[in-house]
Amino acid sequence: HDKLGYAYGRLLKDDQTAIEYYRFILLNSTSELELAQARVNVALLLDADRSAQNDTALYYLQEARKVFEANNRQSKVGIATLNIGRFYREAGKFDEAIEAYTKALNQVVDLSHQVQCHEYLGYIAYRQGRYDEAYHSLQTALAVDAENGGPRNVYLNTKLGEVYTVQGRSEFSLALCDSMRRNVENAPSLSNYGRA
């Protein structure tokens, strides 16, 4: 059921069928860890923009994190915490999101997850008008992303360009946009090209 849920959710993009497979686990499994992982999997398929689904996702993630902590599964604790931050951020609960992302930074070891933490700390700072903090968080995200091969480089630089613009540093923003345009001309992808 876990593998079928993964196949429908990630590969076939049929979230509702995937959730049904994960719910089978929730109803029938007796393993704490299997139940916790099924809760995480369901949470990640829920719509963060819908209040009831956001609340359900947060509940599932918090319950799963407790189980992962009790079983010393630190990498899974980090992933759950990172996603708790996501659902708080999507709900506009920025203080709670900051707390979750800050905790996740000390828990996740994967570089791509560290990039996400710094990126969204920068996003929240930007939304709250703390532009210097946003700048520093995005610079850190870019540095960690570079260590990871730079898959989010264009996206992060787009966000950094927005910070430059609101700071009145439009010449930096323009230079950044121009360099991003040159980057994607050499290694095009449709989403990155659009951002540049």
Order of alpha helices (4+ residues) and beta strands (2+ residues): alpha-alpha-alpha-alpha-alpha-alpha-alpha-alpha-alpha-alpha-alpha
